Amino acid sequence: MNETMLQKLSQAEKWLAEAKSLDDLKQIHDVALAAEAYAKAHRLGIESENHAREIKFLAARRIGELVPAEQGKRVDKEPHRDSVKSVIPQRAGSKMLDEGKGDPD
């Protein structure tokens, strides 16, 4: 693999261990994705591609772990539209409520 791409990938591994925000993890994921594409395009071998994929998948896993926590923070501060709709009782036969247009009264 190209020296600079290998350095970026090595740096991404270090960042992955230290990342605490979704933005950081997204950047790491993007670096790994680029490294995977580079390795494939330049036919650097399956090991290079797999190394990049591994980092990409680990970043994606960490993103998946953080997203529910981030969504929980948002819901606490500002209820999500779907969560509010689910606790509003709907009247039988109310076409407007079924279509999500609000209370017909």
N, C-alpha and C positions, 0 to 999 in steps of 0.2 A: 504494500500500500504506500502511496505517496507519503513522504515524511511529514508534511504539514497536516495531512488528513489523519495520519496516525497520531500525531501530537494532539489534534483536536479531539479525537476519540478518547485518548488517554485522559485528557482534561475533563471530558464529559463524564468519565467514570468517577473522577474525584468529585465533580460537582454533584453527581447523583447522590453520593453519600452525604453531602452537606445541604442539599436542596430542601427548602422548607415551604416554598410557595409554588402555586400552580404555574406562574409565569416562568420560574426557574426550570421547572420540570418540562414545560413545553419547549423551552430553548434546547434543553438536553435532548429531548425527543427529536427535535428538528435536526440537530447536529448528527445524531445517530442515523436518522433517515437519509441525510445527505451522504454520509459515509457509506451507507449500504448501497445507494445508487451509484456512487463513485466506484466502489469496489466491483460492482456488477458491470458497469460500463467499460471499465478498464481491464476487465477479466483478471482480477487479482486473486481469484481463488475463493473457494467456498468458505475457507476459514476466516478470511477477511470479511466476507459478507455476513457470516454467522456472528462474528464478534460485534459488528455494528447492530445486527438484529437483537442480540442479547441486551445490549444497552438500551435500544429502542423499547423492547418489551418491559425491561425493568422500570424505565421511565413511565411507560404507560400504566404499569401496575401501581406505581406510586401516585400517579394522577388519579387513578381509580380509587385509591385509598383516601386521597384528600378531597375529592369532589363531594362526597356525602357530607363531610365535615363543613365544607364551605357552604353547601346548600342549607345545612342546618343553621348556620349563622344567619344566612339571608332570611330564612323562614321565620326565625325568632324576631328579627328586626322589622321585616316587611313581609307579611304573609303572601305566599304565592297564590295566584289567581285560582289554580285548580284545587289547592287545599282548602281555600275559603268556600268554593263552590260545593265541595263535598260535604261540608257541615251545614249548608243551608238546606232546610227541608223543602222538598219539591211537592207541590200539590198534584194530585192525580188529574190528568187531563189538561194540564197547563202547557199549551203548545209553546208559549214564549219562553218558559223556563227550560223546557226540553231543548230548545234551540239556543239557549244561553243568552237570551236577550233581556233578561231581567224580570222583575216582578210585574205582572199584568195589571195590578191595581193602581 
